């Protein structure tokens, strides 16, 4: 088995693209000796860029989706072999062959003529389809128009009786009629081959046996079947994935700037979180734990892919982020927290800091916020904390200050504070949290007190006394 992912480098990978890549990689790996291929479809020179191409490669590797053949692998001439831009001569050869064998013909219809034809067809209640205007042009007429400077497109000749049917791996039996498809363009008037033509030729010549791709390509499949059959080339087995929808109910799109793998990576999502989230977007797993790529591949089955659209759900992604963060080693988390956070944590307290806050953060910016809260000389307290401080009164904080100066361990300190103030539950803990951290939620207080140190903790409680006495 050989599967492939063939992105266009016209933007960063949105999650729908990333899921397609992952499903193809999992499908190949599920067979044990399968091959996953990466090909860059950069035939659209206006929209394709080297920066986006490199970003696709980098982001897939970061996600943990690795290919055994294709672009970016060492020792291969990937520029000419696995990019459409490097295979122009090959496409021209097959286009010429189709024309020479009568499977294709030049079409001189301009965009304006075609647009007018579609308007007329719709007005007559007919589906828009090329009416075959140039299908029966004789050689002398073609030569005359070429000599006159007209530049034609090249259309593939579809026989009305053709039935390019196939069994879809996801959607089941699919039936089409040549009369409904009509003759279609395989080379534009500017000389560029149509992307689905290049796509079909590449799949056949590269030995791709199975293709999982978005259902937006479903209408291309019968055309590609006809092309490959006309050329006597092997036809892959296709499966069309339901599209991934955003919050607005519309398919995710690079052109619309929808959420990209790159953007989520920069926010601090773990690759393991995205890997597990994407693997379950439209595919059922019985194990709901955080799985490695190998374990995801072992349980991957095409018949478990849902035919209904999947929806991007940030809450579900946050769930997988939490699991990934929970399983990460402390050294990994320390690096993940970022340079600015690492600069604020005192030397020798690095792993103590990580252990204290890891259960209460999801992203590096939250780690930075705690580093600033714990290790800054000044503390900004939110309105809720100030209200709790005022309700608790100066006596509470004066007592806490004295007891904290005699600090032995947190359990002993809290027991003495309870006995001295008569406070229990929230009335005991919340004022202390408000005074020490400036907010009412967060990590356990015991490790935070150790991170602050007795001197800094006492100073913060004294600040509360001053607030209550109107000195600040």
Secondary structure, DSSP 8 states (H G I E B T S, - for coil): -EEEE---SSS--BHHHHHHHHHHHHHHHHTSS-EEEE-B----TTT--HHHHHHHHHHHHHHT---SEETT-TTS-HHHHSBGGG-HHHHHHHHHHHHHTTSEEEE---HHHHHHHHHHHHHTT-------TTTT--HHHHHHHHHTT---EEEE---TT----EEETTTEEE---HHHH--EEEE-TTS-B-HHHHHHHHHHHTT--EEEEEGGGHHHHHHHHHHHHHHT----EEEEE--EE-TTSSB--TTTT--BHHHHHHHT--HHHHHHHHHTSSB--S--S---HHHHHHT--GGGB-SS-EE--HHHHHHHHHHHHHHS-HHHHHHHT-HHHHHHS-TT-HHHHHHHHGGG-SSHHHHHHHHHHHH-SS----HHHHHHHHHH-HHHHHHHHHHHHT-S-HHHHHHHHHHHH---THHHHHHHHHHHHSSS--S-HHHHHHHH-HHHHHHHHHHHHHHHTT--
